[in-house]
């Protein structure tokens, strides 16, 4: 009897213990999975945020680098333009300074020295000495060089051409343009030699034909002037 009671008691305890283990297993397992899922989700969220931050930093870095490059390019262009303007002004100043040293030089048809010079030889000599350019010998040929400039756009250093008829026969160098648009030029005239005249003059005004710009804004010459046309007698009036 005692053995049977002891057997039932052991069986009961074993059954209760087994049910407790099963219950603990069933309840605790899903809780472990939920915890692991939440942890993985949080890690995934952190990774995505980190990627977005890295992406934005990369974009910002690229934009900053591009902005810096554009700023440097603008500064380079600005400095280049300033340098060109300085070169241009210096070249024109040299031309006019050289031209003024001829003031009072007598006119001589076909002459090419300070003892006597004609209009085209005067221009040829000035541009050669001041700018290192080799212009053609006669005015008609010089008028084929450079870029055509409208009268209202003439500037210091431009060449201006004149004629009695169809053929260009005289040339001068623009010395100044005032606020009223009056153009003064230096040239070798038959009457008084190298002198300064005005396009408002009743004699020169009607004979004016067009202007040419020989020196570009960067101080270089149009048409890459490098050789001299074979010498011949100059033509002037």
PyMOL commands that set and color helices and strands:
alter all, ss='L'
color gray80, all
select helices_A, chain A and resi 2-100+119-131+139-142+151-153+205-207+222-224
alter helices_A, ss='H'
color red, helices_A
select strands_A, chain A and resi 112-113+116-117+147-149+159-162+170-177+183-189+193-198+208-213
alter strands_A, ss='S'
color yellow, strands_A
deselect
rebuild
show_as cartoon
